[in-house]
Amino acid sequence: MTKTLIFLDIDGTLIKPDQTINDRRLPSSIRRLSKRGFLFGLNSNRSLEDVLPIYRRFHLNGPIVLENGTYFIFRKKKVFLIKNQKHITPRFVEGLLRSFVKQNKLDAVISVNDSVKVLASSTTNTTPLLFLANKYRKFTGSIHILRYGKRDRVLAQKLVSFIKRKFRRDKLDFTVTRTETFGNVIFYPKQSSKGLALQRLKKYYRNYHFYMIGDELSDFKAIHPIGSFFTVGNAAPKVKKVAQYIAKDTYTKGVVETLSYLGKVSL
């Protein structure tokens, strides 16, 4: 009998941009399906430190894909997909941002911190211009640019171009982009991939059908070769176009709705 393994995206799917949820029923939905043999994992760009509280909060029981598929956690062990990967230190990221701010003559606060906690607080609302980088990532980078708490997507795109040029000069083989959901700048090794991680996990879960619930095209691309893609109601039209199931509700509510659907149609 085919079993079910559901991967959940975090930002824009489980959690709203302000780091909150909009439905408290999700843990009970997950517990109910877990008793029927469903497994629940996370497939995220985030670091392990950022992900573990979410994993525990929602009572998940499956594998965790981290930092854009650079590595995953299987039965509490780290499985790395890229050997001899360069560590990205907080000092390295801070140096990138200081160079960008200086070159563009910006009056800005640079913070390499627990970005999840900072974004969930109200402190960003009083800062004219904030460059906020996540301090926990070890192989990738995530940078938020906020003006009085609001995303500056234009400046973020400018930072993308700056980092791309610097990485080319330094011969660092990284992808640099801006996310659709939050507009933050992320960079990760070109060899890494959420999809590659899922393909590697297939050998550990041979009798499972993989599902992915997400809100971006990258989520669809990760699961498309090996499983089924469902999306929440807040996803962009181009994402909904490729989904096999589209929730009417947004964010956490959409996940609860999708799990209800899966619970009815799965054996």
Order of alpha helices (4+ residues) and beta strands (2+ residues): beta-alpha-beta-alpha-beta-beta-beta-alpha-beta-alpha-beta-beta-beta-alpha-beta-beta-alpha-beta-alpha-beta-alpha-beta-alpha
